[in-house]
Amino acid sequence: MIYFNNYKYFLICIVPALLVTGPFLSDFAVSIIAIIITTSIIIKKNYFIFRNKYFVIFIVFNLFLIIRSFFSYDPIFSLKVTLFYFRFALFSIGIAYCFYLLNPKSLNKFYYCLIITFVIVVLDGYFQFIFGYNSLGITRIHEYRLSGFFGTELILGSYVSKMFPMVMVSFLILNENKKYFFFKISFLILSSILLVLLSGERAAFFSIVLFCIIFLTLTDLIKFKLKIFTLIAIIISLMTAITFDEKTKNRFLDQTIYAFYGGKNYTTQEEKDAALENAISNNKLVIFTHDTHSHYMSAYKMFIDNKFFGKGVKMFRKLCSKKEFEYDEWSCTSHPHNTYFQLLAETGIFGFLLVFTIFILCLVELAKIFFKKIFNKQYTVDNVNICLYGFFVIYLWPLMPTGNFFNNWLSVILFFTSGFFLYRNNKINFNES
């Protein structure tokens, strides 16, 4: 069994790198780890692990998704996602169990693999920004976007923003008491935020900025004056990038204004003000962009049609063109591009409340830390947990466009971090008999 554990640890260490290759290899690693942990539990008869409340809640959720799939518009299409969705829960348990068996020093390999992979991805992104092609010769395919190693998939900013919290966790554990810690962590924050800005992904940029605000506000690793210095450096760098790089300016300012004012390039402030006043008076304001607004409205119609159970996973793309759910000609897409609108449309109140509760609980934990710091000067914060709670907050943040909640690639990132959270907070007691 020790060989199984070593193989599983190796797979866990390379998951961040496999994510760069796309969803297939990373999901394949998830499946292998799920099989290994299940085999290990059965051989050792550690069935108590399956009675853990977190695993039970997830399995109940998964069973609900499967049953709903059977009664959906296209059961086979929906079951492709839901039938084996439980592998992600086993993946998280596998990470927690594997790390439990290792001593802290052995875990350093995991931290180094994560940091090295992240740094390579970031450097490659800057390489593509400067030269127009990355280190593998992949050319920039979009005028306003960077893709780096991801090729035709414009998800470089999403990868950086979502992996950044775990990279910070790794960095804290390896470097907290080492020389020049402040300069290292400041450079890491600054370079990551700037690359996400240059990648052109506005939602990813909001996410990483929100995480850095949480990190700088709540952690006690950096003195207040140095936090202010870091914040000023970030603001200056971002303003410089937007001012001097026309593509970045166009993506984050001009195109955002273009969408906000209903899709027209207004040349004067008077025209913009008049357009806004007209939109308000005629109730034509849109959420983010006209396209996303249409997706949300179509998802809302599906939710109204079945408030408690939704229409079934992956059914948005099948039903959005139906007359009763169509909002306008832009209604249809693969998913509503917002986690909570998708959950409401496809899983109803049941699925929505489960995920939203996780978001609220993480937000409450961060609020507790904030108020304890204010009212108890002797309170010592857990900097690693701040990063972990921060990850769940930005991942589940309601007010921004998001990817498909049930997307394999995104699910690997979510449950990868969840596994470390279970290990770090002893949420599964592996000592039970």
N, C-alpha and C positions, 0 to 999 in steps of 0.2 A: 504493500500500500504506500510505502514511502516514495516509490517511483511515481505513482499516481499523483501524490502531493507535489513532488518536484515538477512534474509536467504541468500540473495545474498552475503552480506559481509562475512558471515560465510564460504560460499563456496570458495570465493576468498582467504580467510585466509588459507584454508587447501589445496589449489591447489598444493603448493610445496610438501606437504606430499603425496597427491594423485599421483603425478608424480613418487614417489618412488615405488608405487604399480604397475606401468605399464601404458600403454596408455588408458585402458578402463575407469577406474574411473575418471581420469583427463579429458578425452574427454567428459565423461558424465556430469561432472561439467560445462565444457564449454558450452555444449548444454543447460543445465538448466539455466545458467546465460544469455545466448543469448535469451532464451524464456522469461525470466523475464524482461529483458531490453526492448524487443520488446513490451511486454504487457504493460509495464509502459509508453512507448512512445505513444502507441495507446490510452490508457485511458486518459492520460494527453494532448493528441493531440500535442505533441512536435515534429511534423514532420520535423521541421527545422534541427533536428539532422541528419536526413537522407540526408540532403542537404550539409552537411559538406564535404569539398573537399577531405579529406582523405578517408572518407567512399565512396564517389562517385568514386574515382580512384580505390579503392579496388573492388567495385561492377563491374565496367567496366572490370577490370582484371578477376574477377570471371566469368562474362558472356562470355568473350573471351575463358576461359578454358572450359566452358560448351559447347559452340558452337563447339570448336575444338574437344571435346570428341565425339560429335555426328558424326563427319566425320573421326574418328580415325579407326585404324585397329580393335579394339574391343571396341565399344562404351559403352556397359554396364560396362565392367571392368574399364574403364576410368571414367565414370560418378559416380562410387562409391566414388571417391575422390572429384570430382569437383562440383557435384550437390549441396551439402550442405557446401561447403567450406566457404561460406559467414558467417557461424556461428562464425568463428574466429574474423571477423571484429566486429560483435555484442558483442562478448566476450570482446574485447578491449574497446569498447564504454561503456560496462557495468561496467568495472573496473573504468574508468574515471568518469562516472556518479555517481557511488556509493561513490567514494572517495570525489567527489565534494560536496555531501550532508552531509559529516561528518566533524566535526571539527578536527583540526590537532592532538589533544590529543587522539581522538578516533582511529586514524589511528595507534597508537602505538601497538595495538593488532596485526595488520597485520605485522608490522616490527618484533615484538617479535616471532610470529609464524614462520616467514621466517627464522630468525636467529636460533631459537631452532631446527627446522627441519634440517637445514644445519649442525649444530654442531653435532647432533645425527648421521647423515649420515657419517660425517667425522670421528668421534670417532669409529663408527662401522667398517669403512674401515680399520683403524689402528688396531682394534681388530682382524680382519680377517688376516691382514698382519703378526701379531705377533703369533697368535695361530693356523692359518690355517683354522679357521672357525669363523663366525661372531657371534654377540650376540644372534641370533636366531638359531644358530647351522648350518647355511648354510656353507658348506665346500668350500674351494677354488677349483674351477673346472678347472682352467688353470694354468699351471706351471708358466707363466710369467705375469698373469693378476689377478686383484682383481675385485670382483663384489659386495661385501657387501650385502645390502638388495635386490639388483637386481637379485640375483640368477644366472640363466643361461645366463642372458643378461649382457654382458661385457661393461656396460655403466656408471660405477661409475665415472670414470674420466670425461666423457662427462657431466654428471649431475653437478658435482662440478664446472667445468669450466664455464658452461653456466649459472648456478644460482649464481655464485660468484659475478658478477657485481651488481645484485639486493641485495645481502647480504651486499655488501659494502655500497650501498645506505642506507639500513636500519640501518647499523651500524653507518654511518655518522650522520644520523638524530637523532639517540638516544644517541650517545656518544660524539659528536664533542666537547662539552665544559666540559666533565667530566674528572676526575682525571685518570692519567695513560693512556691517550688516545693513545699515541704513542706506548706503549708496547702492548696494546690490538690489535691495528690494525696491528702491525708488526707480532705478533704471529698468527693472522688470515691469513695474507698473506703467511707467511712461512709454516704453517701447511697445508694450502690448496694446494699450489704448490707442496709440497713434496708428499702429498697423490696422486695427479694426476700423478706424476712421478712414484710412486710405483704401481699405477693401470695399468701401461703398455700401456696407450693410448697416442700415440705420437702426434696425431692431437690435442687432448684435452690439452696436456702439452704445445704445442706451443701456443694455444689460451690463456691459463691462464697467461703464461709468457708475451705474447704480451699485454694483458690487464694490467698487473702489471707495465709494462714499461710505458704505457700510463698514468696510475694512478700516479706513482711516478714522472713522468716528468712534468705533467701539474697541479696537485693539489697543493694548498698552505697550506695544513694542517700540513705538516711536514717540519721542517727546512732542508736545503740542506745537512748539515753534517749527520743528522739522516737518510736521504734518502740513502746516501752513505753507512752508517752503515747497513741499512736494506738490501741493494743490496749485500753487502759483505756477510752478514749472509745467504742470500738465496743461493749465489754461493757456499759457503763452505758446506752448508747442502746438496745441490744437488750433489756436487762432492763426498761428503762422502757416500751418498746413492749409487751412481753409482760404487764407488770404493769397498765398503764392501759388497754390496748385489749383488751376482752373477746373480740372475735372472733379476734384473733391468739393470745391465750392459749388459747382453746378449740381452735383449729386445731393449734397446735404442742405443747400440753401435754395437754389433756383427750382430744382425739381420738387422739393417739399412744398414750396410756395405754390408752384404750378398745380400740385394735387389739391392743396388746401383751398385754392380759389376755383375749384371746379374744372381744372384741366385746361386753362387758358394762360398764355404767356402775356400777362399785363405789363405794360411798359412804364406806367406811372403809378405813384402811390394813390392818386385820386381814382384811377380805374380799379385798383385793388380794393379800396374802401367801398366804392360803389358796388362792386361785385359781392363783397361780404355782406353789405347791407341788404342787397337783393336776395342773397341766399338765406339770410335770417328771416326776412319778411315772407319769403315763399317756402320756408321750411325745407330748404335744399342743402343744408350743411351735411357734409359727408364725414364718416369716421375714417381718418388716415388718408385714404384715397377713394376714388369712386369705385374702383374694383373691389377693394376690401369691404367697403360699405355694402355693396351688392351681395357679397358672400355672406356677410353677417346677417343681413336681412333674410336671405334664403334659409340660413341655418335657424334663425329665429322662427320662421314659419314651420319648419320641421319640428322644432321643439314644441310649439303650440299644438301641433297635430298629435303629439304623443309626449306629454309632459314628464311622465314618470319613467319611461323605459327607452325613449328615443327611437330612432329608426334602425339602429344596428351599426356596428363598426364598419367603416368604409362605404356606407350607404349614401353619404352626402354626394359623392361624385355620380352615383347612379340616379339620384332623385332630384338633383338641383335643376334639371331641365324640364321636369314635370310642371305642368301648368299651375298646379296648386301650390308649388313651392318656389317657382321662378319669381324673382323680383324684377329683373330686367335682363337685357341681352348679355350682361356681364356677370350674371349670377353663378354660372357654372365654373367649377374648377375641381381639383382633386380633393381638396379639403377647405374648410372655411378660413384658414390662416389665422386662427386664434384658438388657443387651447380650450377655453371655456365655452365659446360658441360651438366648437366641435363636440365637446362632451355633452352639452345640452341637446344638440341635434341628434347625436348618435347613441348616447347612453342615457339621456334624460336626467332628471334630478338626482337619481341614485349615483350615477357615475360622477356627475358634477360635484355633488357635496363631498364625496370621498376625497377627490383631488383638492378641492378648494379648502377643505379642513386641514389638509397637510400644509398648504400655503399659510393659512391663518396661524397654525400652531408654531411654525417656524418664525413667523413675524412676531408672535407673542414672546418667543424665547429671546429674540433680538431686543425687543422692547424691555424685557426684564433685565437684560445685561445693561442696557442704556441707563435705566433708572437706578440700578444698583451702583453703577459707577458714579452717578450724580450724588446719591444720598449716603453712600458708604465709601469713603476715601480709601479704606483698607481692602476693599473688594478686589480680588485677583481674577481677571477674566481668563477664560479658556480661548486663546487665540485661534486654535485649530477649529474648535466648534463654531466660532464666529464665521470662519470661512465656509464651513459645511452648511450651516443654516443660511448663509448668504447665497450659496449656490442654489438651494431649493427656492429661495425667494425670487431670484432673478429668472430661474427656469420656469417657475409657475406664475410669474407676474402677469396680472390680468390685462393690463392696459397697453398692449402692443401686439403687432402681428407676430405670429409664431409659425413654426413648422407643424407638420402632422404629428399629433401626440402619439400615435401608434406606429410612427415610422421606425423601422428597425435601427437605423443609424442613431437617431436621437434617443431611442430607448436604451441602447448600449451605454451611452454617456450617462443617462439618468440613473440606471441601475448599477453602473460602475461606481459612481459616487455614493449611491445608497449602500452598497456593500461595505465600503470603507467606513461609512457612518455607523452601520451596525457593529462593526468591529471596534471602532474607536469609543463608542458609548456603551459597550457591553449589552447590547439589546438582545443578544442571544446567549444564554448561559450554556456553554458547551461542556460544563462540568457535571451536568445532571446525569443521573444514571437511569 
